[in-house]
């Protein structure tokens, strides 16, 4: 799974990737899934009060705590969507990423927050 351009979020400008809405910020970023893969992304339980995922929903949706992406069998697949972060939109966002039936792997995304502890 890849989120192209995500590294620029560490010290970038929030307005280049999203905007303020409904008590926080919505940031757009496509999720690219390798062909034939099934990937589940979950906002870590301790962060669900501040963040959510916004993939595959219609306008006016409530951000989800977890999304499962299924790629096409013959090509990589891109999903349009992004993240919601409550408050000022800056957050060290912990996500649990599971590919197929493997154990989840924790990653931390520095959403316009500078560096994050690992």
N, C-alpha and C positions, 0 to 999 in steps of 0.2 A: 504494500500500500504506500502511496506517495501523495503528499500534499505539496505541489510545486509552489515555490515562493514562500513557504512557511518560515524559513530562516530569517527573512527580512522583517518578520513581525517582532523580533526581539527588541529592536531599537527603532523601528519604523514609526511612521505617523498613522494613527488609527484611522483618520479620515481617508487615507489612500486605499483602505480595504473594507470599509464599512461605514455605518452611521448609527447615531443614537436613535433608539426606539424603545418604547415600553419599559422603562426602568433600567435600561442598560444599552448595550451595543450589540449589533448583529454584524458579523464579519463574514465576507464571502470568500470561499476557497474550495476549489474542486478537489475531490478525492479520486485518485486513479488506482484502480484495482487490477492486478495482474490477471491475464486471461485464465479462466477456469478456477479462480480463487473465490473463496467465501471468507470475508473478514468481518468480524464484529468489533465495533468500537463502543466502549462504555465510558461515560464520565465517572471517575472514581466516586464512590459513595460519599466521601467527605467533602466533595466539591459540588454536589448536585444542587445545593442551595444557591450557588453562584453562577453555574454554567450549564449549558445544554447543547445538543446537536440539532442542526436544522437541515436535514437532507431528505428529499422526497416528499416534503409537505407542501401544502398550498399556503397562500398568503393568509396571515392572521393565525398561524399555527402556534402551538405551545412547544417549545423546544423539548426534545426527547433526551432521556438519560442514556439510551442505547440505540444503536442502528446497526443492522446487518446488511452488508453490501455483497451482492453476488455478481461476479463478472461474467461476461459472455464466455462461452467455451473456446471461441476461436480468435478473440482479440481482447486487448486491455479495454477496460470500461471506465468512463469518467462519470462521476455523479456530481451534479451541481448542488451547492449548498454551502454550509459553513457552521460557525459557532455563534452562540449567544453567551455574552458575559454580562452579568448584572452589575449595577453601580457604575463606576467610572470606566469600565471596559478593560482595565488592566488586571491581569491575573496570571499566576503560574498554574496552568490548567493540567491536572493529572488525568491521563486517559489510560484505560486498560485495552490493549489491542490483542485480539485473538484471531489467528489465521487458521482456518479449518477447525480441527478438534484439538489443536495444540493448546498448551497452557497459555493464559494471557500474559502479555508483557506490558509493564508499566512504562509509559513515557510521560514527560512533562513538557508542555508547550509554553514558552514564555510569550504570552499574549500581550505585547506592548508593555512589558513589565521589566525590561532589562534582563539581567540574568536570573535564573531560577536555580534553587538548590537541586542537586540530583539525588 
